[in-house]
Amino acid sequence: MQFTKDDIERYKPQINLKKINIQGQKKIQQSNVLVIGLGGIGSPLLEFLARAGIKKIGLCDFDKVSKSNLHRQFYNAADINKNKSKSAAKKVKLIDKKIKLKIINKKISKLNIKQITKDYDYIIEGTDSFVSKLLVNDFCKKNKKKLFIGSVSQFDSHIFFFDFNKNNSCLRCFMPKPPNNTPRCQDEGILGTVTGITATLIANEVLKEIAGVKSTLQNHVLISNFENLTFRKVKINISKKCGNHD
């Protein structure tokens, strides 16, 4: 691909990083990413991906913007009661009109996941549903896609990265089944900065992976508590009990 003058001016700070350089920036611009869930994690994460130069992004969310979303998501008062995927697309276009966006105003399910994910190599799951996370995990494992997962609650954050091009562990190795009781993060309380930091960390690992900078998060979970500022990175080993490694 040929870089334009606009590309050079826009992405110069990233290109000047020796570990990114012009080749890494080309990889970023040629990549394709699907963001499932455009809430507290997905919406700020989306902004970082768009500003970094990713030119093909899928936006998957069936929900509408509510007033309670505004303290931690990148929507504004004018977006209330509007579809998140459509509102997010408009905001991304203001960043870079060259980005090719696909609006997917659907809840992901076993019936539509193949169709929704088929055009994307990098999948980001940022919903507040563990059923969704495990569904996406199982599909990505079977179809050898790279999967990033974010989960938040109150002051806590969990971030995962699995490269299923290799015979690696998966989310079910860490959590075989969804918890019996999984209240939405806003119902049990969430500090807005927790979702923003989680989104930033995931975006950081996505961009590194695309550009060819090794991510040490692969097959690990980063467990963070932002009340006490504690961070633990734990390796997830393959578990035969998960059902994906029979």
Phi, psi and omega in degrees: 000150180262133177276137176268170176299322178298319178300314182297315181293319185289319189252013182307317180300323178285319181298327181288346173289123184300326182279350174258297180050191185293325181291318178295321179295323176298318178298319179298315184288339179265359185277169178223131187227137174250127177252115179259114184096110185247045181259227185299326177269310188294323185287313176292327177298317180302320181296318178297318181296318180295317182289335181282341176118004177294129189254357178223112185224133172262137182243107186244111175194135181259355188274166176249156180288132175242164181299325181290349178281337194294336184283348183220001181239161190272018177275170176230180187301329181292344182270352183303133181075005175262155181296134183296318183295321179288319178295319179297320180299319179297321181289323178294320180297332176290335177282313183203109182289349180280346182292130177272116184248142172241117180272121182239092184273064185216154170273127184291140183210174178299331184282331185243356187298324180296315180294319183292322188264354193299331185264011188232138178265333182244123182244134176240122180252113183233023179284174175259022181247119177287335173297315177297316182300316181289324176299312180294320177303310183297319180292315180295323177299314181294325186254013171057050175254162177268129189236130174243135183231138175233141179216136182225155176198123179054251179257005189255151181217139173234130179231132182235152170218125178233130174257101185274009168289345179242163180279078185249173174293172181218180182298325180293338174293332179267322184218091186300326182224155177293148177301152180295324182234112182232081178294151176297149185299326182288337179283325179266356177102138178207132173278130186303326180295332180297316179292322180294317179294318178299316178299318180296317180295319178295314179302320178301314182288323177298311183294321176299313182299317180295318184282351179094017175265119187304130176262124178277002178277345184304128181064026177231166168239132174263115182255118185235143172236119187265005169278313182258359182054056176247144182223131176225133175249118187243130178286140177254112180274155178296132177242123179296337182285347186286338178095347179262002184230031180291000000 
